[in-house]
Amino acid sequence: MQSLLNRDISPSCKYCLLGRMSPDKKSILCVKRGVMSLESSCRRFKYDPLKRQPPRLPKIGQFSREDFE
């Protein structure tokens, strides 16, 4: 499982400090380069750990109190 603060993440505009998600969520609006695709990157990439979405945990089935006795 990857840590959210892992610095070994491949550069991607969707994790960059300089980029913002467009309203249609299909591209990134970059301060330096303009409109970029989600997976593109440039040399000005600065990792922002707060933009990472952790993977959702699988749902656990319904258990009753007797299951744990």
Sequence and secondary structure as in RCSB ss.txt:
>XXXX:A:sequence
MQSLLNRDISPSCKYCLLGRMSPDKKSILCVKRGVMSLESSCRRFKYDPLKRQPPRLPKIGQFSREDFE
>XXXX:A:secstr
   TT S     GGGBTTEEE TTSSEEEETTTEEEETT   TT  B GGG             GGGG 
